[in-house]
Amino acid sequence: MVRLSKLKKAGLSFHYFGRHLSAGMRAGRWGPAALLALLHYGLATPTTASAQLAPQILVAYAGQNETVGPMWVGIEKGTFKKHGLDVRLVQMRNGSLSMATLASGQVQYNYGSPGNALSAVSGGMRIHCAASAVHRIPRELVARKEIRTLEDLRGKIFGVQSIGGGFWLQTMIALDGLGIDPEKYGLKMRVLGDTATVTQALGSGGVDATVIPYSFSEGAKRAGAHALADIGKLNIPYQGTTICFPRETGTNSADVILRLLKGLVDAVVLIQDPSARADVTEILRRAFRFPRTEDADASYRVLGLMATVDIMPDPAAWRVIQKMIARINPKVSQVDLSQLINPAFVRSLEESGYLAEARKKIK
């Protein structure tokens, strides 16, 4: 049996009905067999008879920010259970590891950045991406207090979680929307870790600027950082964290995918329901371990701004992302988006009237 001490050393993080087991994964220390054993250890004991009967769905993710909110809420509030699924999240250190876990078959789905999906396909992986509940970037560009204008950013260091991941991608799209060419401005990207780690680095002087959610930028500004731009107000085609899976899954498990998407939509309906605000805010507070109530409230507002039941893959937004990722991986420009994006499942939900009913509940 794999002991808890070994689980912590491996750095694998499980989110199961709001409970986390986490630490920093050390690359290369654990191979596929060990990782599979860890998954088995962490997920072997269902808590109810219904969980024993429901199909167990493992979903890998990386970014610890509000984009994961619909999944957290769906698990905590039982919207996936409602559709007969036992969904459990497996957190990885970055998007590349998250996609590698999908490629190895240790999880059935990936909930991550379209950028990582594009990179994976350019490397030969055969996947489909079916839906995204995130269509906005409610973030601010914040910098050390000495930096007062966009021009002052020349030659400065930006903090990100990984190169090519969702954090980096949103940063690059934000800079593009502001008319800033990272190369011409001589910007450097420093890989640090998740949003909280990058925000702390801004306060300690480890980075000069970063693009972070409002919930984190509020704390940064209280500590003296200066907001240079509200990215949420820019009119940018964007699609964030996306549910992806191996192509054969779309053929062999179409009904499971539809139920997974229904649970995701129901979670968004809850997020947008004012009467559920207290519950959703508490889920976010626990996920982020916010010490201040106002930070959890800000996180709730961020999630409300980005979460939508209009989950259809948007080719225009994917083309923008493809252009950004191609800067660091030229092979991505050759990816045929029609072979990656699969709108069939969301189209089925539209035709059945499921999404129309969800929209009525939000209004």
KEKEKE-344184 format. One line per field, with one value per residue (C-alpha): residue number from 0; residue in one letter; chain; x, y, z negated. Coordinates in Angstrom, 1 decimal. Example, Ala and Ser with C-alpha at 12.3 -4.5 7.8 and 13.67 -1.06 7.14 Angstrom:
! KEKEKE-344184
n	[0, 1]
res	[a, s]
chain	[A, A]
x	[12.3, 13.7]
y	[-4.5, -1.1]
z	[-7.8, -7.1]
***
This chain:
! KEKEKE-344184
n	[0, 1, 2, 3, 4, 5, 6, 7, 8, 9, 10, 11, 12, 13, 14, 15, 16, 17, 18, 19, 20, 21, 22, 23, 24, 25, 26, 27, 28, 29, 30, 31, 32, 33, 34, 35, 36, 37, 38, 39, 40, 41, 42, 43, 44, 45, 46, 47, 48, 49, 50, 51, 52, 53, 54, 55, 56, 57, 58, 59, 60, 61, 62, 63, 64, 65, 66, 67, 68, 69, 70, 71, 72, 73, 74, 75, 76, 77, 78, 79, 80, 81, 82, 83, 84, 85, 86, 87, 88, 89, 90, 91, 92, 93, 94, 95, 96, 97, 98, 99, 100, 101, 102, 103, 104, 105, 106, 107, 108, 109, 110, 111, 112, 113, 114, 115, 116, 117, 118, 119, 120, 121, 122, 123, 124, 125, 126, 127, 128, 129, 130, 131, 132, 133, 134, 135, 136, 137, 138, 139, 140, 141, 142, 143, 144, 145, 146, 147, 148, 149, 150, 151, 152, 153, 154, 155, 156, 157, 158, 159, 160, 161, 162, 163, 164, 165, 166, 167, 168, 169, 170, 171, 172, 173, 174, 175, 176, 177, 178, 179, 180, 181, 182, 183, 184, 185, 186, 187, 188, 189, 190, 191, 192, 193, 194, 195, 196, 197, 198, 199, 200, 201, 202, 203, 204, 205, 206, 207, 208, 209, 210, 211, 212, 213, 214, 215, 216, 217, 218, 219, 220, 221, 222, 223, 224, 225, 226, 227, 228, 229, 230, 231, 232, 233, 234, 235, 236, 237, 238, 239, 240, 241, 242, 243, 244, 245, 246, 247, 248, 249, 250, 251, 252, 253, 254, 255, 256, 257, 258, 259, 260, 261, 262, 263, 264, 265, 266, 267, 268, 269, 270, 271, 272, 273, 274, 275, 276, 277, 278, 279, 280, 281, 282, 283, 284, 285, 286, 287, 288, 289, 290, 291, 292, 293, 294, 295, 296, 297, 298, 299, 300, 301, 302, 303, 304, 305, 306, 307, 308, 309, 310, 311, 312, 313, 314, 315, 316, 317, 318, 319, 320, 321, 322, 323, 324, 325, 326, 327, 328, 329, 330, 331, 332, 333, 334, 335, 336, 337, 338, 339, 340, 341, 342, 343, 344, 345, 346, 347, 348, 349, 350, 351, 352, 353, 354, 355, 356, 357, 358, 359, 360, 361, 362]
res	[m, v, r, l, s, k, l, k, k, a, g, l, s, f, h, y, f, g, r, h, l, s, a, g, m, r, a, g, r, w, g, p, a, a, l, l, a, l, l, h, y, g, l, a, t, p, t, t, a, s, a, q, l, a, p, q, i, l, v, a, y, a, g, q, n, e, t, v, g, p, m, w, v, g, i, e, k, g, t, f, k, k, h, g, l, d, v, r, l, v, q, m, r, n, g, s, l, s, m, a, t, l, a, s, g, q, v, q, y, n, y, g, s, p, g, n, a, l, s, a, v, s, g, g, m, r, i, h, c, a, a, s, a, v, h, r, i, p, r, e, l, v, a, r, k, e, i, r, t, l, e, d, l, r, g, k, i, f, g, v, q, s, i, g, g, g, f, w, l, q, t, m, i, a, l, d, g, l, g, i, d, p, e, k, y, g, l, k, m, r, v, l, g, d, t, a, t, v, t, q, a, l, g, s, g, g, v, d, a, t, v, i, p, y, s, f, s, e, g, a, k, r, a, g, a, h, a, l, a, d, i, g, k, l, n, i, p, y, q, g, t, t, i, c, f, p, r, e, t, g, t, n, s, a, d, v, i, l, r, l, l, k, g, l, v, d, a, v, v, l, i, q, d, p, s, a, r, a, d, v, t, e, i, l, r, r, a, f, r, f, p, r, t, e, d, a, d, a, s, y, r, v, l, g, l, m, a, t, v, d, i, m, p, d, p, a, a, w, r, v, i, q, k, m, i, a, r, i, n, p, k, v, s, q, v, d, l, s, q, l, i, n, p, a, f, v, r, s, l, e, e, s, g, y, l, a, e, a, r, k, k, i, k]
chain	[A, A, A, A, A, A, A, A, A, A, A, A, A, A, A, A, A, A, A, A, A, A, A, A, A, A, A, A, A, A, A, A, A, A, A, A, A, A, A, A, A, A, A, A, A, A, A, A, A, A, A, A, A, A, A, A, A, A, A, A, A, A, A, A, A, A, A, A, A, A, A, A, A, A, A, A, A, A, A, A, A, A, A, A, A, A, A, A, A, A, A, A, A, A, A, A, A, A, A, A, A, A, A, A, A, A, A, A, A, A, A, A, A, A, A, A, A, A, A, A, A, A, A, A, A, A, A, A, A, A, A, A, A, A, A, A, A, A, A, A, A, A, A, A, A, A, A, A, A, A, A, A, A, A, A, A, A, A, A, A, A, A, A, A, A, A, A, A, A, A, A, A, A, A, A, A, A, A, A, A, A, A, A, A, A, A, A, A, A, A, A, A, A, A, A, A, A, A, A, A, A, A, A, A, A, A, A, A, A, A, A, A, A, A, A, A, A, A, A, A, A, A, A, A, A, A, A, A, A, A, A, A, A, A, A, A, A, A, A, A, A, A, A, A, A, A, A, A, A, A, A, A, A, A, A, A, A, A, A, A, A, A, A, A, A, A, A, A, A, A, A, A, A, A, A, A, A, A, A, A, A, A, A, A, A, A, A, A, A, A, A, A, A, A, A, A, A, A, A, A, A, A, A, A, A, A, A, A, A, A, A, A, A, A, A, A, A, A, A, A, A, A, A, A, A, A, A, A, A, A, A, A, A, A, A, A, A, A, A, A, A, A, A, A, A, A, A, A, A, A, A, A, A, A, A, A, A, A, A, A, A, A, A]
x	[0.0, 1.2, 1.4, 0.3, 3.9, 4.7, 1.6, 2.8, 6.3, 4.8, 3.0, -0.3, -3.3, -6.8, -10.0, -12.8, -15.9, -13.8, -10.9, -7.3, -4.2, -1.4, 2.3, 4.8, 5.4, 9.0, 9.3, 10.7, 10.5, 7.3, 6.6, 3.3, 2.9, 3.6, 1.2, -1.5, -1.0, -1.3, -4.6, -5.9, -4.8, -6.5, -9.7, -10.3, -12.9, -16.3, -18.2, -21.7, -23.4, -24.3, -20.7, -19.9, -22.4, -21.8, -19.1, -15.9, -14.6, -11.1, -10.4, -6.9, -6.3, -3.5, -4.3, -5.5, -7.8, -11.4, -11.5, -11.8, -14.8, -17.5, -15.9, -15.4, -19.0, -20.3, -18.5, -19.3, -23.0, -23.7, -24.5, -22.5, -23.9, -27.4, -26.5, -25.0, -21.3, -18.7, -16.4, -13.0, -10.4, -6.7, -4.4, -1.1, 1.7, 1.2, -0.8, 1.8, 1.8, -2.0, -2.2, 0.5, -1.7, -4.5, -2.2, -1.1, -4.7, -4.5, -7.4, -10.3, -10.6, -8.5, -9.9, -7.3, -6.0, -6.7, -3.0, -2.0, -4.5, -3.0, 0.5, -0.5, -2.1, 0.9, 3.0, 0.7, -1.9, -5.4, -7.9, -11.2, -12.1, -15.9, -16.8, -15.7, -17.6, -15.1, -15.2, -13.8, -10.5, -11.5, -8.0, -5.9, -2.4, -0.7, 2.8, 5.2, 4.2, 7.2, 5.7, 3.0, 2.4, 2.4, 5.6, 7.3, 7.0, 9.8, 12.5, 10.5, 9.8, 6.3, 5.4, 3.5, 2.8, 4.4, 5.3, 2.4, -0.1, -3.4, -1.8, 0.9, -1.8, -4.0, -1.0, 0.0, -3.6, -3.9, -0.6, -1.7, -5.0, -3.2, -0.9, 2.2, 4.6, 6.6, 9.6, 9.7, 9.2, 11.9, 9.6, 10.8, 8.6, 9.5, 8.0, 7.1, 4.0, 0.3, -1.5, -0.9, 2.8, 3.1, 1.1, 3.5, 6.5, 5.1, 5.0, 8.5, 10.0, 10.6, 8.7, 7.8, 4.3, 1.7, -1.8, -3.9, -7.6, -9.4, -9.6, -5.8, -5.1, -7.2, -4.8, -1.8, -3.1, -3.6, 0.1, 1.1, 0.9, -0.4, -3.1, -2.2, -5.1, -8.4, -8.2, -11.8, -12.9, -11.0, -13.0, -11.0, -12.2, -11.3, -12.1, -10.6, -10.4, -11.8, -13.0, -10.9, -10.6, -9.1, -11.0, -12.0, -13.8, -16.1, -17.2, -17.2, -18.5, -20.8, -23.5, -21.0, -19.6, -23.2, -23.8, -20.5, -21.4, -24.9, -23.3, -21.0, -23.9, -25.9, -22.9, -22.7, -26.5, -25.7, -22.8, -25.1, -27.9, -27.8, -29.4, -26.4, -23.8, -22.9, -22.3, -20.3, -18.2, -17.4, -16.3, -13.9, -12.7, -11.7, -10.2, -7.9, -7.6, -8.3, -7.7, -10.0, -13.7, -13.5, -11.0, -13.4, -16.2, -13.9, -13.2, -17.0, -17.4, -14.6, -16.2, -19.6, -18.1, -16.3, -18.7, -21.3, -23.7, -22.8, -20.2, -19.9, -16.3, -15.6, -13.2, -12.5, -11.2, -9.2, -7.5, -6.4, -5.0, -3.4, -1.5, -0.2, 1.0, 2.6, 5.1, 6.7, 5.8, 5.6, 4.1, 0.9, 0.2, -0.3, -3.0, -6.4, -8.8, -11.7, -10.0, -9.5, -12.7, -15.8, -19.0, -21.3, -21.9, -22.9, -25.0, -26.9, -27.6, -28.8, -31.1, -32.5, -33.4, -31.1, -29.1, -32.2, -33.6, -30.4, -30.4, -34.0, -32.9, -30.1, -32.4]
y	[0.0, 3.5, 5.5, 9.1, 10.2, 8.9, 10.5, 13.8, 13.4, 12.6, 15.9, 14.6, 16.6, 15.2, 17.2, 15.0, 16.7, 19.7, 17.9, 18.3, 16.2, 18.3, 18.9, 19.9, 17.1, 16.4, 15.7, 12.3, 10.8, 8.8, 6.9, 5.9, 2.8, 4.7, 7.4, 4.9, 3.4, 6.8, 7.4, 4.0, 4.8, 8.2, 7.1, 3.6, 4.0, 5.5, 7.2, 6.0, 3.1, 5.3, 6.3, 2.6, 2.2, 5.4, 5.5, 7.0, 9.9, 11.1, 14.6, 16.1, 19.8, 22.2, 25.8, 26.6, 29.5, 30.4, 28.6, 25.3, 26.8, 25.0, 21.6, 22.3, 23.5, 20.5, 18.1, 19.8, 20.4, 17.1, 18.3, 15.4, 12.9, 14.1, 12.7, 9.4, 10.3, 10.1, 12.9, 13.4, 15.9, 15.2, 18.2, 18.3, 20.8, 22.2, 21.7, 19.6, 17.0, 17.2, 16.4, 13.7, 12.0, 11.9, 10.5, 7.7, 6.7, 7.4, 9.8, 9.8, 13.6, 16.8, 20.1, 22.6, 25.3, 25.0, 25.9, 22.6, 20.7, 22.3, 21.5, 17.9, 17.5, 19.0, 16.3, 13.5, 13.1, 12.2, 14.1, 16.0, 19.1, 19.5, 22.3, 25.3, 27.2, 30.0, 32.8, 35.8, 36.9, 38.7, 39.7, 42.8, 43.6, 44.6, 45.7, 46.9, 50.4, 52.0, 51.0, 53.5, 53.1, 50.4, 52.0, 51.4, 47.7, 47.6, 45.1, 43.9, 40.4, 38.8, 36.0, 32.9, 29.3, 27.6, 28.5, 27.5, 26.9, 28.8, 31.5, 32.2, 32.1, 34.6, 36.9, 36.8, 37.4, 40.3, 41.9, 41.5, 43.1, 46.1, 46.4, 45.2, 43.0, 41.0, 40.8, 44.5, 45.4, 43.0, 41.3, 38.2, 35.4, 33.8, 30.4, 30.3, 28.3, 28.9, 32.2, 32.6, 31.9, 34.5, 37.1, 36.6, 37.0, 40.3, 41.5, 40.3, 41.8, 38.4, 39.6, 43.1, 42.5, 39.8, 39.3, 37.8, 37.4, 40.2, 38.1, 38.1, 41.5, 43.1, 41.6, 42.7, 46.3, 46.4, 45.4, 48.4, 47.0, 49.2, 48.2, 49.1, 47.6, 45.8, 42.9, 41.9, 45.0, 44.2, 42.9, 39.8, 36.5, 33.9, 30.5, 29.1, 25.7, 23.1, 19.5, 17.2, 13.5, 10.8, 10.6, 7.0, 8.2, 10.3, 7.1, 4.7, 6.9, 9.5, 9.1, 9.7, 12.8, 14.2, 13.6, 15.2, 18.3, 18.4, 18.4, 21.2, 23.3, 22.7, 23.8, 27.1, 27.6, 27.3, 29.7, 32.3, 31.7, 34.5, 32.2, 29.9, 32.6, 31.7, 28.0, 28.9, 31.5, 29.0, 26.4, 29.0, 30.1, 26.5, 25.8, 28.9, 29.0, 32.7, 34.3, 37.2, 37.0, 39.9, 37.8, 34.9, 37.4, 38.8, 35.2, 34.7, 37.8, 36.5, 33.1, 34.8, 36.9, 34.1, 31.1, 30.6, 27.9, 28.9, 26.1, 25.6, 25.5, 28.8, 28.5, 32.2, 32.1, 28.9, 30.6, 33.4, 30.9, 28.9, 32.1, 32.6, 29.1, 29.0, 31.6, 29.0, 25.9, 26.5, 23.1, 24.2, 26.4, 23.2, 21.8, 21.5, 22.9, 21.0, 17.8, 19.0, 20.8, 18.6, 20.6, 17.5, 17.1, 20.7, 20.7, 17.7, 19.6, 22.6, 20.4, 18.6, 22.0, 21.4, 24.5, 26.6, 25.5, 26.4, 29.9, 30.4, 29.5, 32.0, 34.8]
z	[0.0, 0.8, -2.4, -2.9, -3.3, 0.2, 1.6, 0.3, 1.7, 5.1, 5.2, 6.5, 5.4, 5.2, 4.9, 3.6, 2.4, 1.3, -0.3, 0.9, 0.5, 2.1, 2.4, 5.1, 7.6, 8.3, 12.0, 13.0, 9.5, 10.1, 13.3, 14.8, 12.6, 9.4, 10.4, 11.2, 7.7, 6.1, 8.0, 6.8, 3.2, 3.2, 4.9, 3.8, 1.2, 2.2, -0.5, 0.5, 2.2, 5.0, 5.6, 5.9, 8.7, 10.5, 13.2, 11.6, 13.7, 13.2, 14.5, 14.5, 14.1, 13.3, 12.7, 9.1, 10.0, 10.6, 13.9, 12.0, 10.1, 12.2, 11.5, 7.8, 7.4, 9.4, 7.2, 3.9, 4.7, 6.4, 9.9, 11.5, 9.1, 10.2, 13.6, 12.3, 12.3, 9.5, 10.7, 9.0, 9.8, 9.9, 9.7, 11.4, 11.2, 14.7, 17.9, 19.6, 16.8, 16.7, 20.5, 20.1, 17.5, 20.0, 22.7, 20.4, 19.7, 15.9, 16.2, 18.7, 19.1, 18.9, 17.8, 18.9, 21.3, 25.0, 25.4, 23.8, 26.0, 29.1, 28.1, 27.3, 30.8, 32.5, 30.8, 32.2, 29.4, 30.7, 28.6, 28.9, 26.9, 26.4, 24.2, 22.2, 19.5, 19.4, 22.0, 20.3, 18.7, 15.5, 14.6, 14.0, 15.1, 11.9, 11.3, 8.6, 7.3, 9.1, 12.4, 13.3, 17.1, 19.7, 21.2, 17.8, 18.4, 21.0, 20.0, 17.0, 15.6, 15.7, 13.4, 14.9, 13.9, 16.9, 20.5, 22.7, 19.9, 19.2, 16.9, 19.6, 22.4, 20.6, 20.0, 23.7, 24.9, 22.4, 23.6, 27.2, 26.5, 24.9, 28.0, 26.2, 28.2, 25.6, 27.8, 28.7, 25.1, 24.0, 21.5, 19.7, 18.4, 15.1, 14.2, 10.5, 9.8, 9.2, 8.9, 5.2, 5.6, 8.4, 6.4, 3.5, 5.8, 7.0, 3.4, 2.6, 5.7, 7.4, 10.5, 11.7, 13.1, 13.6, 15.0, 12.2, 11.3, 9.5, 6.4, 6.2, 7.6, 4.8, 2.2, 4.3, 4.5, 0.8, 0.5, 2.7, 6.2, 9.0, 11.5, 15.1, 17.0, 16.4, 18.9, 18.2, 20.1, 23.3, 26.2, 26.8, 28.3, 25.6, 24.4, 21.3, 19.5, 21.8, 21.3, 23.6, 24.0, 26.3, 29.6, 28.9, 25.7, 27.9, 29.7, 26.8, 24.0, 25.7, 23.0, 20.2, 21.9, 22.3, 18.6, 17.6, 19.6, 18.1, 14.6, 15.7, 17.0, 13.8, 11.8, 13.8, 13.1, 9.4, 9.7, 11.3, 8.7, 6.1, 3.5, 3.8, 3.3, -0.3, 0.6, 3.7, 1.9, -0.9, 1.7, 3.2, -0.2, -1.1, 2.3, 2.1, -1.7, -1.7, -5.1, -4.4, -3.7, -1.1, 0.9, 1.2, 2.2, 4.9, 6.1, 6.3, 8.5, 10.8, 11.1, 11.9, 14.6, 16.4, 15.9, 18.7, 20.0, 23.5, 23.6, 27.4, 28.7, 30.4, 33.5, 33.5, 29.9, 30.6, 33.6, 31.3, 28.9, 31.7, 32.9, 29.3, 28.8, 32.2, 31.0, 28.7, 30.7, 34.5, 35.1, 33.4, 36.5, 38.5, 36.2, 38.0, 35.5, 37.1, 36.1, 32.5, 31.6, 31.4, 31.2, 31.5, 27.8, 27.0, 30.2, 28.8, 25.6, 27.6, 29.8, 26.7, 25.1, 22.1, 22.6, 23.3, 20.0, 18.2, 19.7, 18.4, 14.9, 15.0, 16.2]
***
